[in-house]
Amino acid sequence: MDHQLIFFIIGFLSALIASNIINRVFPKIPLPFIQVVLGIIMATFGADQILKFDPEVFLAFGIAPLLFREGEEANVPSIMKHWRTVAILVLPVVFITAVVMGFAAHSFFPTMPLAACVAIGASLGPTDAVAVSSLASRFDFPKRIKSILSGEGLLNDASGIIAFQFALLALTTGKFSLANASVQFIISALGGALIGYLVSWLNNTILSLMEDVAAQDVVGYLLLELMMPLLAFSLSELLHVSGIIAVVVAGVLQAAGFKKITLFDAQVNQVSSTIWDTIVFMLNGVVFIFLGIELETIAHPVLKNDSYDNWTLLLIVFVLTVVLFATRFVLLAIYYKIISIKRKQPFERYKSDLMLLTFAGVKGTVSIATIMLIPHAVAQKYNMMIFTTAGVTMLSFLSGIIILPMIAPKKEGKANYFGQIAILNDVVLALQDDLEKTRVKDGYYATIDNYTQRIQKFILMQESEEATEDFNNLQLMILQIEEDSLNSAYSNGDISINTYRVYHRYLKELERSITHSLVSSLTFAITILFRAAHMAIVEFLHLFRRKKGVTRKTPILTDEDKQELKDLYLQNTELVLSSLYNLYDVYDSNLINLLGSDRLRSAELVAEGDFKRLFAHYRPNNIDEMTRGYYLERKLIAEYEARGEITSAKARQMRKNVNTLEDYSMNEEYSSLLYDFLEYRGGRN
């Protein structure tokens, strides 16, 4: 077994996780850029020697599934509405870019054949759909721009690869015929589309047979769907037609079928969305990490070679990147000028679209995968082909990161949660009415607490980031006060080990509610580390005492233990409230009042002897009451939507959230052990 390979695969997956965490902590840094940098770092540690980059395998297992999924999710009617612009970007822009970039590269590398330089241009012609979608997620592009970029991303990889194959054929044979190339292009495109259709038909036929014999299976359905892009791409490459088009067509047809509303189809859709979201995230990460690995692998030997002047090479890459964007800008400007004349509209009306489409034309791993398809002998003879492609790819990607934020509309910085807060408040009021009519109140108490926590989260999300950070810092302060008091009480012998454990578990649940930022992470980590260490010491000493026959309490939570819990919590409440009210001049009074009133409500529960609600309400065993809450929430969403107080889109999203929460609640097969224990003891007493 190759342990080194296993080590790097683990490192690869760790890099994916790390990139996501870094992006969450520093959201202004694009996730693809983080992954590229991590790929470069991995390459410096020898990842390129272990994780070999096979372009054909990469296209089949990396790019094909991503394009298939994009095809499934594509808004085809919206794309077809802008089909002229998409067609311009997919055909003339790609081919003309290949030629222009070819002549530009040939002027810098006159010893390199023109066909080889055109191959460089062909690999750089298509916009990388994965890179664009990753960057576009940070901006609020107009719907028409999203549709155009989506359509371009689905199809231009195919035209770019076909153009590259023509250039490679001219390079290796010395012959090129425009007529033959045009015929081959049509055959490749139509052949790929036909195979995509056949794969989709085969998949639907198998599913129909499974349905006819009552052999429907969610796992089998998902495996068939996951096989589709691999089958479509492989068959197309075997028959020398466009695998990219085959994959896209299969994906579009997969989504275009009639959507049946059955329990099986709903289960498939739910599981399929989750699995595809995970696969897409992983494949996107793989694409950009491999981009970083390959950039370092390709650039390092060239930049270290004394035969080349590094500054000259970097200047060439910069100039070619400018030519790349300039060519796209000029071709689109000509197109929009013609459109403005036909529609008798001022050209200035299209300038925003022109700029967005120009600088959204970034390149990515597909360009490197394409240029890596050249035969090994050609690559050794003309090594600058790969280096130039990699350099322009990276610089175009960086250009998109830098320039797009300057010209693209920003996403709204803060969502409006007033509708959610109002609906959840109404649910709480309805549940409180139910509470007064029932004899068994524990389940309703827990459900009301659950909704109250959700309201609190929405209130915080509605506030500024600074207010959220202040709230978390105040929660951390409360946690530290509670921890210090708990440890002091146990050290002084004021509480039993059972009381200590119960209270410690409560603090652990409280800890999970604190969303700390990078700034407060060190303090947070130190607090949790000390608490864990102290808990370990306490447990060790308790075991030591038991062996010596020195124990103060039985493992059962007695009435004395409950009294200790009550006294300790009320004592801590005084400390917490005193600390909070001393901070009125430091923090927002609304935050302090929110935490203070919440603490007072909890203290009232403890004073009344209601330990279950306080110490176990994070994982309540109250399925029936939660189901009642979800019913009320759906009913209120419909009423608010009917009155026009929330939009239809907002209502749909809120219903999805309710469905997700209800599914989670219904699948919750465990309840809090502490809750059950206290309930059991309460029954005995």
PLY file of the C-alpha trace (Angstrom):
ply
format ascii 1.0
element vertex 685
property float x
property float y
property float z
element edge 684
property int vertex1
property int vertex2
end_header
0.00 0.00 0.00
1.29 3.43 -0.95
1.10 5.24 2.40
2.44 8.42 0.84
-0.50 8.52 -1.56
-2.94 8.05 1.32
-1.19 10.86 3.19
-1.56 13.28 0.28
-5.21 12.30 -0.30
-5.90 13.07 3.36
-4.00 16.32 2.87
-6.09 17.05 -0.23
-9.36 16.59 1.67
-7.97 18.61 4.58
-7.15 21.42 2.13
-10.77 21.42 0.96
-12.00 21.71 4.53
-9.41 24.37 5.37
-10.32 26.43 2.30
-13.97 26.50 3.32
-13.10 27.49 6.89
-10.75 30.26 5.73
-13.41 31.56 3.36
-15.96 31.67 6.18
-13.54 33.57 8.43
-12.40 35.90 5.61
-15.45 36.03 3.27
-13.94 38.79 1.12
-11.24 36.41 -0.13
-12.74 34.31 -2.95
-12.86 30.59 -2.19
-11.25 29.61 -5.55
-8.27 31.86 -4.86
-7.77 30.25 -1.43
-7.88 26.81 -3.01
-5.39 27.78 -5.72
-2.97 29.06 -3.06
-3.38 25.85 -1.05
-2.67 23.88 -4.23
0.56 25.82 -4.76
1.56 25.13 -1.15
0.82 21.42 -1.58
2.92 21.33 -4.74
5.91 22.77 -2.88
5.66 19.77 -0.53
5.74 17.30 -3.42
2.05 16.75 -4.07
2.68 16.95 -7.83
4.89 13.87 -7.58
2.12 11.82 -5.97
-1.12 13.27 -7.35
-0.45 12.98 -11.07
-2.51 15.21 -13.34
-4.07 13.21 -16.18
-5.99 15.71 -18.34
-8.32 13.13 -19.89
-9.20 11.64 -16.51
-9.57 15.15 -15.11
-12.03 16.15 -17.84
-14.03 12.92 -17.40
-14.21 12.79 -13.61
-13.87 16.49 -12.75
-15.27 18.77 -15.43
-17.90 16.43 -16.92
-19.90 15.93 -13.67
-19.76 19.67 -12.94
-21.09 20.57 -16.40
-23.72 17.83 -16.13
-24.98 19.32 -12.89
-24.92 22.83 -14.33
-26.96 21.49 -17.24
-29.47 20.03 -14.79
-29.79 23.33 -12.95
-29.62 25.60 -15.99
-32.55 27.87 -16.73
-32.84 26.85 -20.38
-35.72 29.23 -21.30
-33.74 32.16 -19.89
-30.60 31.07 -21.77
-32.57 30.70 -25.01
-33.91 34.21 -24.54
-30.32 35.44 -25.01
-29.26 32.80 -27.50
-27.71 35.29 -29.91
-25.25 36.61 -27.32
-24.48 33.06 -26.15
-23.87 31.95 -29.73
-21.48 34.87 -30.30
-19.48 33.94 -27.20
-19.47 30.21 -27.93
-18.46 30.31 -31.61
-16.84 33.44 -33.13
-15.38 34.75 -29.87
-13.67 31.42 -29.10
-12.33 30.86 -32.62
-11.25 34.46 -33.24
-9.61 34.55 -29.79
-7.67 31.42 -30.72
-6.36 33.04 -33.91
-5.60 36.45 -32.37
-3.85 34.91 -29.36
-1.99 32.59 -31.73
-0.50 35.45 -33.74
0.26 37.41 -30.54
2.07 34.44 -29.00
3.91 33.79 -32.28
5.25 37.35 -32.22
6.86 36.64 -28.83
8.00 33.10 -29.71
8.90 33.26 -33.40
10.68 29.87 -33.29
7.44 28.20 -32.25
5.16 27.13 -35.15
2.07 29.26 -35.68
-0.12 26.17 -35.22
1.37 25.64 -31.74
0.65 29.27 -30.86
-2.93 28.92 -32.13
-3.24 25.85 -29.89
-2.33 28.12 -26.96
-5.03 30.57 -28.03
-7.57 27.75 -28.45
-6.96 26.49 -24.93
-7.43 30.04 -23.63
-10.47 30.80 -25.78
-13.30 29.35 -23.66
-14.36 30.90 -20.39
-14.09 28.48 -17.47
-17.63 27.82 -16.22
-16.46 26.64 -12.79
-14.29 29.71 -12.23
-17.04 32.08 -13.37
-19.72 30.47 -11.19
-17.39 30.61 -8.18
-16.64 34.31 -8.70
-20.21 35.22 -9.66
-21.56 33.85 -6.38
-20.06 36.93 -4.69
-21.95 39.43 -6.86
-25.50 40.26 -7.75
-25.22 40.03 -11.54
-28.31 41.03 -13.54
-30.39 38.03 -14.54
-29.55 38.44 -18.23
-25.80 38.39 -17.48
-26.21 35.25 -15.37
-28.14 33.57 -18.19
-25.56 34.54 -20.82
-22.62 33.37 -18.70
-24.45 30.15 -17.85
-25.11 29.38 -21.51
-21.54 30.28 -22.48
-20.09 28.13 -19.71
-22.14 25.13 -20.75
-21.07 25.13 -24.39
-17.81 26.99 -24.99
-15.57 24.28 -23.51
-16.63 22.11 -26.41
-15.81 24.75 -29.04
-12.48 25.48 -27.34
-11.44 21.82 -27.25
-12.50 21.33 -30.87
-10.51 24.41 -31.95
-7.54 23.06 -29.99
-7.79 19.69 -31.75
-7.78 21.41 -35.14
-4.68 23.42 -34.20
-2.97 20.29 -32.86
-3.79 18.44 -36.08
-2.22 21.25 -38.12
0.83 21.19 -35.83
1.42 17.44 -36.08
0.50 16.95 -39.78
1.25 20.37 -41.23
-2.16 20.42 -42.94
-5.29 22.40 -42.24
-8.50 22.76 -44.24
-11.17 25.23 -43.13
-13.86 23.28 -45.00
-12.86 19.98 -43.38
-12.56 21.63 -40.00
-16.08 23.08 -40.30
-17.52 19.70 -41.25
-15.68 18.01 -38.37
-16.95 20.65 -35.98
-20.56 20.07 -37.00
-20.15 16.29 -36.79
-18.51 16.54 -33.37
-21.21 18.84 -31.99
-24.16 16.90 -33.42
-22.59 13.58 -32.46
-22.08 14.74 -28.88
-25.66 16.02 -28.68
-26.96 12.69 -30.03
-25.01 10.67 -27.47
-26.22 12.96 -24.69
-29.79 12.34 -25.85
-29.25 8.56 -26.03
-27.73 8.42 -22.55
-30.67 10.41 -21.14
-33.13 8.13 -22.98
-31.38 5.02 -21.67
-31.47 6.35 -18.12
-35.20 7.15 -18.35
-35.91 3.74 -19.87
-34.16 1.93 -17.03
-36.04 4.01 -14.48
-39.35 3.23 -16.21
-38.59 -0.50 -16.12
-37.74 -0.24 -12.42
-41.03 1.53 -11.84
-42.99 -1.06 -13.85
-41.69 -3.95 -11.75
-41.98 -1.98 -8.50
-38.20 -2.05 -8.03
-37.77 1.66 -7.36
-34.70 2.31 -5.30
-33.31 5.67 -4.22
-29.72 4.43 -4.13
-30.05 2.82 -7.56
-31.56 6.00 -9.00
-28.71 8.11 -7.64
-26.06 5.73 -8.94
-27.64 5.87 -12.40
-27.62 9.66 -12.32
-24.00 9.78 -11.18
-23.06 7.42 -14.00
-24.66 9.56 -16.69
-21.91 12.20 -17.14
-19.18 9.55 -17.10
-21.02 7.39 -19.63
-21.88 10.30 -21.92
-18.33 11.66 -21.87
-16.63 8.28 -22.33
-18.86 7.18 -25.22
-18.35 10.51 -26.98
-14.58 10.39 -26.64
-14.60 6.79 -27.85
-16.50 7.86 -30.97
-14.38 11.05 -31.36
-17.24 13.50 -30.89
-17.68 16.23 -28.29
-17.91 14.74 -24.80
-18.59 18.16 -23.30
-21.69 18.71 -25.42
-22.85 15.15 -24.67
-22.61 15.79 -20.95
-24.40 19.15 -21.14
-27.23 17.77 -23.29
-27.68 14.80 -20.94
-27.87 17.15 -17.98
-30.35 19.52 -19.63
-32.60 16.64 -20.73
-32.41 15.11 -17.27
-33.93 18.28 -15.82
-36.36 18.87 -18.70
-38.51 15.80 -18.09
-41.94 15.88 -16.48
-41.63 16.21 -12.72
-43.86 13.69 -10.97
-45.06 14.49 -7.47
-44.69 11.18 -5.62
-43.12 10.23 -2.31
-40.34 8.34 -4.11
-39.49 11.27 -6.36
-39.51 13.63 -3.38
-37.10 11.33 -1.50
-34.85 11.08 -4.54
-34.83 14.85 -5.03
-33.98 15.51 -1.39
-31.13 13.01 -1.25
-29.93 13.88 -4.75
-29.65 17.59 -3.94
-27.62 16.88 -0.82
-25.28 14.46 -2.58
-24.81 16.69 -5.61
-24.12 19.73 -3.42
-21.37 17.76 -1.69
-19.96 16.41 -4.96
-20.01 19.83 -6.63
-18.24 21.44 -3.68
-15.57 18.72 -3.66
-15.07 18.78 -7.43
-14.88 22.58 -7.49
-12.25 22.39 -4.78
-10.38 19.66 -6.63
-10.40 21.77 -9.79
-8.83 24.81 -8.14
-6.41 22.91 -5.92
-5.18 21.03 -8.98
-4.91 24.39 -10.75
-2.57 25.56 -7.98
-0.57 22.32 -8.08
-0.17 22.47 -11.85
0.73 26.18 -11.83
3.59 25.54 -9.43
4.66 22.40 -11.29
4.68 24.12 -14.68
6.09 27.47 -13.64
8.85 26.35 -11.29
11.20 24.65 -13.81
10.75 27.42 -16.41
11.35 30.26 -13.96
14.40 28.45 -12.55
15.86 27.93 -16.04
18.72 30.35 -16.76
17.87 30.22 -20.48
14.88 32.48 -19.87
14.65 35.92 -18.34
11.91 35.72 -15.73
10.86 39.36 -16.02
10.54 38.99 -19.78
8.39 35.89 -19.35
6.15 37.62 -16.84
5.82 40.61 -19.18
4.82 38.29 -22.04
2.18 36.66 -19.84
0.86 40.09 -18.85
0.67 41.33 -22.46
-1.04 38.14 -23.65
-3.60 38.46 -20.83
-4.32 42.02 -21.93
-4.72 40.81 -25.53
-7.06 38.06 -24.31
-9.43 40.46 -22.55
-9.07 43.12 -25.27
-10.09 40.64 -27.97
-13.17 39.63 -26.00
-14.00 43.29 -25.34
-13.68 44.33 -28.99
-15.77 41.43 -30.32
-18.51 42.04 -27.77
-18.39 45.80 -28.42
-18.91 45.19 -32.14
-21.83 42.89 -31.37
-23.50 45.36 -29.00
-22.90 48.23 -31.43
-24.78 46.30 -34.12
-27.56 45.54 -31.62
-27.83 49.20 -30.59
-28.10 50.28 -34.24
-30.78 47.66 -35.01
-32.81 48.56 -31.96
-32.13 52.29 -32.36
-30.85 52.52 -28.81
-27.80 54.37 -27.47
-24.67 52.24 -27.22
-24.07 53.49 -23.67
-27.01 51.37 -22.55
-24.93 48.23 -23.13
-21.67 49.40 -21.58
-22.38 47.79 -18.22
-23.14 44.42 -19.85
-20.07 44.81 -22.05
-17.73 45.34 -19.10
-19.26 42.56 -17.00
-19.12 40.00 -19.82
-15.57 41.00 -20.71
-14.02 40.56 -17.28
-16.20 37.59 -16.38
-14.40 35.76 -19.18
-11.82 34.30 -16.80
-9.92 31.11 -17.53
-9.42 28.11 -15.27
-8.31 24.53 -15.05
-10.02 23.53 -18.29
-7.48 25.66 -20.18
-4.59 23.84 -18.50
-6.28 20.45 -18.98
-6.73 21.26 -22.67
-3.12 22.32 -23.30
-1.93 19.24 -21.38
-3.60 17.08 -24.05
-0.72 17.78 -26.42
1.52 14.75 -27.12
4.52 14.34 -24.81
6.99 14.82 -27.64
5.41 18.14 -28.64
5.31 19.27 -25.00
9.04 18.60 -24.58
9.87 20.42 -27.80
7.66 23.44 -27.11
7.55 23.65 -23.31
6.61 27.34 -23.44
3.15 26.31 -24.72
2.21 24.92 -21.31
3.93 27.66 -19.30
2.27 30.46 -21.30
-1.16 28.90 -21.01
-0.76 28.38 -17.26
0.52 31.94 -16.73
-2.27 33.61 -18.69
-4.83 31.36 -16.99
-3.69 32.43 -13.54
-3.40 36.11 -14.40
-6.84 36.19 -16.05
-8.28 34.55 -12.96
-6.63 37.14 -10.71
-7.87 39.90 -13.01
-11.42 38.68 -12.53
-10.95 38.65 -8.75
-9.58 42.21 -8.76
-11.67 43.92 -11.47
-15.10 42.31 -11.09
-15.64 43.69 -7.56
-15.10 47.17 -9.02
-17.71 46.89 -11.75
-20.18 44.23 -10.61
-23.22 45.09 -8.48
-22.66 44.00 -4.91
-25.03 41.63 -3.20
-27.20 43.20 -0.57
-25.14 43.30 2.58
-27.97 42.44 4.94
-31.10 40.37 4.47
-34.44 41.36 5.94
-35.57 38.93 8.64
-38.49 40.95 10.01
-40.98 38.61 8.32
-39.43 35.51 9.90
-39.30 37.17 13.32
-42.98 38.21 13.13
-44.11 34.73 12.04
-42.11 32.96 14.75
-43.47 35.38 17.36
-47.00 34.50 16.27
-46.14 30.78 16.54
-44.95 31.33 20.12
-48.19 33.15 21.00
-50.25 30.29 19.53
-48.19 27.71 21.42
-48.66 29.66 24.65
-52.44 29.50 24.09
-52.14 25.73 23.63
-50.03 25.55 26.78
-52.82 26.98 28.91
-55.22 24.27 27.67
-53.02 21.23 28.31
-52.08 19.38 31.47
-48.73 18.04 30.17
-46.67 21.19 29.76
-43.03 20.00 29.42
-43.21 19.42 25.66
-44.76 22.82 25.05
-42.20 24.54 27.25
-39.38 22.93 25.26
-41.01 23.82 21.93
-41.53 27.44 22.96
-37.89 27.61 24.05
-36.84 26.24 20.67
-38.82 28.93 18.81
-37.54 31.61 21.18
-33.95 30.65 20.32
-34.74 30.86 16.61
-36.23 34.33 17.10
-33.10 35.39 18.97
-30.87 34.18 16.12
-32.89 36.09 13.53
-32.74 39.24 15.66
-28.96 38.95 15.79
-28.73 38.25 12.04
-30.75 41.42 11.47
-28.21 43.45 13.42
-24.78 44.54 12.23
-21.74 42.25 12.29
-20.34 44.37 15.10
-23.46 43.82 17.21
-23.31 40.07 16.59
-19.65 40.03 17.63
-20.48 41.98 20.80
-23.28 39.56 21.61
-20.95 36.58 21.23
-18.33 38.26 23.42
-20.94 38.81 26.12
-21.98 35.17 25.89
-18.35 34.15 26.26
-18.07 36.33 29.35
-21.13 34.63 30.86
-19.63 31.23 30.09
-16.41 32.17 31.87
-18.33 33.44 34.93
-20.34 30.22 35.07
-17.22 28.09 34.66
-15.25 29.87 37.39
-18.16 29.68 39.82
-18.76 25.98 39.08
-15.12 25.06 39.65
-14.98 27.11 42.83
-18.15 25.48 44.21
-16.85 21.98 43.55
-13.40 22.74 44.95
-14.99 24.08 48.15
-17.14 20.97 48.49
-20.39 22.91 48.03
-21.71 20.61 45.29
-21.55 16.89 44.51
-19.92 15.27 41.53
-23.38 14.64 40.08
-24.29 18.31 40.32
-20.92 19.21 38.81
-21.50 16.89 35.84
-25.03 18.14 35.19
-23.94 21.77 35.32
-20.88 21.03 33.20
-23.10 19.48 30.54
-25.28 22.59 30.59
-22.18 24.77 30.03
-21.11 22.54 27.15
-24.45 23.11 25.43
-24.17 26.85 26.16
-20.74 26.85 24.53
-22.19 25.53 21.26
-24.43 28.57 20.92
-21.45 30.93 20.75
-20.38 31.80 17.20
-16.91 33.21 17.70
-14.87 35.06 15.07
-11.18 34.71 14.37
-10.47 37.64 16.71
-12.11 35.93 19.67
-11.12 32.39 18.68
-8.00 32.34 20.86
-9.93 33.42 23.96
-12.69 30.97 23.12
-10.24 28.09 22.59
-8.39 28.85 25.84
-11.66 28.93 27.78
-12.81 25.60 26.39
-9.37 24.03 26.82
-9.17 24.98 30.48
-12.70 23.76 31.09
-11.97 20.40 29.45
-8.73 20.06 31.42
-10.43 20.90 34.70
-13.22 18.41 33.95
-10.65 15.69 33.29
-8.89 16.43 36.59
-12.18 16.36 38.49
-13.16 13.02 36.98
-9.73 11.54 37.73
-9.87 12.66 41.36
-13.41 11.32 41.64
-12.32 7.89 40.40
-9.39 7.98 42.80
-11.72 8.73 45.72
-14.09 5.95 44.72
-11.25 3.43 44.77
-10.42 4.58 48.29
-14.04 4.41 49.30
-14.36 8.19 49.55
-17.55 9.27 47.79
-20.00 11.91 48.86
-22.93 11.03 46.67
-24.58 8.17 44.89
-24.78 8.26 41.05
-28.49 9.22 41.33
-29.42 12.90 41.26
-31.02 13.39 44.67
-33.18 16.16 46.01
-30.07 17.55 47.67
-28.32 17.65 44.28
-31.28 19.50 42.79
-31.10 22.03 45.59
-27.38 22.46 44.86
-28.18 23.04 41.18
-30.78 25.62 42.12
-28.54 27.47 44.57
-25.58 27.47 42.20
-27.60 28.72 39.23
-29.26 31.50 41.21
-25.90 32.52 42.68
-24.38 32.61 39.18
-27.36 34.60 37.94
-26.55 37.39 40.39
-22.93 37.43 39.18
-23.96 37.41 35.52
-26.54 40.19 35.87
-24.14 42.32 37.90
-21.43 41.91 35.25
-23.83 42.66 32.40
-25.29 45.81 33.93
-21.78 47.13 34.64
-21.16 47.05 30.88
-23.93 49.42 29.79
-21.34 52.04 28.82
-19.30 49.51 26.82
-21.89 47.49 24.86
-25.25 48.21 23.26
-27.90 48.33 25.97
-30.30 46.32 23.77
-27.88 43.39 23.73
-27.37 43.55 27.49
-31.13 43.74 28.09
-31.70 40.78 25.75
-29.21 38.60 27.62
-30.31 39.89 31.01
-34.02 39.22 30.44
-33.23 35.75 29.06
-31.20 34.99 32.18
-33.97 36.21 34.47
-36.54 33.98 32.73
-34.24 30.98 33.15
-33.65 31.84 36.81
-37.41 31.93 37.40
-37.69 28.41 35.99
-34.93 27.13 38.25
-36.42 28.88 41.29
-39.68 27.04 40.59
-37.79 23.74 40.42
-38.12 23.28 36.63
-34.67 21.79 35.99
-35.64 19.82 32.89
-36.55 22.89 30.86
-33.30 24.69 31.58
-30.78 21.88 31.45
-32.34 19.73 28.72
-34.22 22.08 26.37
-31.45 21.91 23.72
-32.50 18.36 22.77
-36.12 18.07 23.82
-38.16 14.90 23.53
-41.23 16.72 22.25
-41.96 15.52 18.72
-45.74 16.05 18.92
-45.42 19.62 20.16
-42.72 20.46 17.59
-44.97 19.06 14.85
-47.72 21.35 16.11
-45.28 24.26 15.91
-44.32 23.42 12.32
-48.00 23.23 11.36
-48.61 26.67 12.83
-45.51 28.04 11.12
-46.64 26.81 7.69
-50.14 28.19 8.27
-48.78 31.60 9.23
-46.38 31.66 6.25
-49.37 31.13 3.93
-51.35 33.87 5.67
-48.48 36.37 5.54
-47.92 35.56 1.85
-51.63 35.97 1.06
-51.62 39.39 2.73
-48.52 40.39 0.74
-46.41 40.84 3.87
-43.75 38.47 2.52
-42.87 37.68 -1.10
-43.60 34.35 -2.76
-39.87 33.66 -3.05
-39.39 34.35 0.66
-42.37 32.12 1.50
-40.95 29.25 -0.58
-37.60 29.51 1.18
-39.25 29.62 4.59
-41.31 26.52 3.77
-38.14 24.70 2.71
-36.57 25.62 6.04
-39.60 24.31 7.93
-39.48 21.05 5.95
-35.78 20.65 6.74
-36.35 21.28 10.45
-39.29 18.89 10.56
-37.35 16.14 8.79
-34.56 16.56 11.31
-36.98 16.47 14.24
-38.77 13.36 12.96
-35.46 11.56 12.43
-34.26 12.44 15.93
-34.31 8.95 17.46
-32.59 9.97 20.65
-33.40 12.45 23.37
-31.29 14.04 26.02
-30.12 11.42 28.51
-30.29 14.04 31.21
-33.86 14.89 30.23
-34.91 11.24 30.41
-33.10 10.75 33.70
-34.69 13.77 35.33
-38.07 12.72 33.95
-37.54 9.23 35.37
-36.54 10.60 38.76
-39.48 12.98 38.72
-41.80 10.01 38.11
-40.30 8.11 41.02
-40.54 11.05 43.35
0 1
1 2
2 3
3 4
4 5
5 6
6 7
7 8
8 9
9 10
10 11
11 12
12 13
13 14
14 15
15 16
16 17
17 18
18 19
19 20
20 21
21 22
22 23
23 24
24 25
25 26
26 27
27 28
28 29
29 30
30 31
31 32
32 33
33 34
34 35
35 36
36 37
37 38
38 39
39 40
40 41
41 42
42 43
43 44
44 45
45 46
46 47
47 48
48 49
49 50
50 51
51 52
52 53
53 54
54 55
55 56
56 57
57 58
58 59
59 60
60 61
61 62
62 63
63 64
64 65
65 66
66 67
67 68
68 69
69 70
70 71
71 72
72 73
73 74
74 75
75 76
76 77
77 78
78 79
79 80
80 81
81 82
82 83
83 84
84 85
85 86
86 87
87 88
88 89
89 90
90 91
91 92
92 93
93 94
94 95
95 96
96 97
97 98
98 99
99 100
100 101
101 102
102 103
103 104
104 105
105 106
106 107
107 108
108 109
109 110
110 111
111 112
112 113
113 114
114 115
115 116
116 117
117 118
118 119
119 120
120 121
121 122
122 123
123 124
124 125
125 126
126 127
127 128
128 129
129 130
130 131
131 132
132 133
133 134
134 135
135 136
136 137
137 138
138 139
139 140
140 141
141 142
142 143
143 144
144 145
145 146
146 147
147 148
148 149
149 150
150 151
151 152
152 153
153 154
154 155
155 156
156 157
157 158
158 159
159 160
160 161
161 162
162 163
163 164
164 165
165 166
166 167
167 168
168 169
169 170
170 171
171 172
172 173
173 174
174 175
175 176
176 177
177 178
178 179
179 180
180 181
181 182
182 183
183 184
184 185
185 186
186 187
187 188
188 189
189 190
190 191
191 192
192 193
193 194
194 195
195 196
196 197
197 198
198 199
199 200
200 201
201 202
202 203
203 204
204 205
205 206
206 207
207 208
208 209
209 210
210 211
211 212
212 213
213 214
214 215
215 216
216 217
217 218
218 219
219 220
220 221
221 222
222 223
223 224
224 225
225 226
226 227
227 228
228 229
229 230
230 231
231 232
232 233
233 234
234 235
235 236
236 237
237 238
238 239
239 240
240 241
241 242
242 243
243 244
244 245
245 246
246 247
247 248
248 249
249 250
250 251
251 252
252 253
253 254
254 255
255 256
256 257
257 258
258 259
259 260
260 261
261 262
262 263
263 264
264 265
265 266
266 267
267 268
268 269
269 270
270 271
271 272
272 273
273 274
274 275
275 276
276 277
277 278
278 279
279 280
280 281
281 282
282 283
283 284
284 285
285 286
286 287
287 288
288 289
289 290
290 291
291 292
292 293
293 294
294 295
295 296
296 297
297 298
298 299
299 300
300 301
301 302
302 303
303 304
304 305
305 306
306 307
307 308
308 309
309 310
310 311
311 312
312 313
313 314
314 315
315 316
316 317
317 318
318 319
319 320
320 321
321 322
322 323
323 324
324 325
325 326
326 327
327 328
328 329
329 330
330 331
331 332
332 333
333 334
334 335
335 336
336 337
337 338
338 339
339 340
340 341
341 342
342 343
343 344
344 345
345 346
346 347
347 348
348 349
349 350
350 351
351 352
352 353
353 354
354 355
355 356
356 357
357 358
358 359
359 360
360 361
361 362
362 363
363 364
364 365
365 366
366 367
367 368
368 369
369 370
370 371
371 372
372 373
373 374
374 375
375 376
376 377
377 378
378 379
379 380
380 381
381 382
382 383
383 384
384 385
385 386
386 387
387 388
388 389
389 390
390 391
391 392
392 393
393 394
394 395
395 396
396 397
397 398
398 399
399 400
400 401
401 402
402 403
403 404
404 405
405 406
406 407
407 408
408 409
409 410
410 411
411 412
412 413
413 414
414 415
415 416
416 417
417 418
418 419
419 420
420 421
421 422
422 423
423 424
424 425
425 426
426 427
427 428
428 429
429 430
430 431
431 432
432 433
433 434
434 435
435 436
436 437
437 438
438 439
439 440
440 441
441 442
442 443
443 444
444 445
445 446
446 447
447 448
448 449
449 450
450 451
451 452
452 453
453 454
454 455
455 456
456 457
457 458
458 459
459 460
460 461
461 462
462 463
463 464
464 465
465 466
466 467
467 468
468 469
469 470
470 471
471 472
472 473
473 474
474 475
475 476
476 477
477 478
478 479
479 480
480 481
481 482
482 483
483 484
484 485
485 486
486 487
487 488
488 489
489 490
490 491
491 492
492 493
493 494
494 495
495 496
496 497
497 498
498 499
499 500
500 501
501 502
502 503
503 504
504 505
505 506
506 507
507 508
508 509
509 510
510 511
511 512
512 513
513 514
514 515
515 516
516 517
517 518
518 519
519 520
520 521
521 522
522 523
523 524
524 525
525 526
526 527
527 528
528 529
529 530
530 531
531 532
532 533
533 534
534 535
535 536
536 537
537 538
538 539
539 540
540 541
541 542
542 543
543 544
544 545
545 546
546 547
547 548
548 549
549 550
550 551
551 552
552 553
553 554
554 555
555 556
556 557
557 558
558 559
559 560
560 561
561 562
562 563
563 564
564 565
565 566
566 567
567 568
568 569
569 570
570 571
571 572
572 573
573 574
574 575
575 576
576 577
577 578
578 579
579 580
580 581
581 582
582 583
583 584
584 585
585 586
586 587
587 588
588 589
589 590
590 591
591 592
592 593
593 594
594 595
595 596
596 597
597 598
598 599
599 600
600 601
601 602
602 603
603 604
604 605
605 606
606 607
607 608
608 609
609 610
610 611
611 612
612 613
613 614
614 615
615 616
616 617
617 618
618 619
619 620
620 621
621 622
622 623
623 624
624 625
625 626
626 627
627 628
628 629
629 630
630 631
631 632
632 633
633 634
634 635
635 636
636 637
637 638
638 639
639 640
640 641
641 642
642 643
643 644
644 645
645 646
646 647
647 648
648 649
649 650
650 651
651 652
652 653
653 654
654 655
655 656
656 657
657 658
658 659
659 660
660 661
661 662
662 663
663 664
664 665
665 666
666 667
667 668
668 669
669 670
670 671
671 672
672 673
673 674
674 675
675 676
676 677
677 678
678 679
679 680
680 681
681 682
682 683
683 684
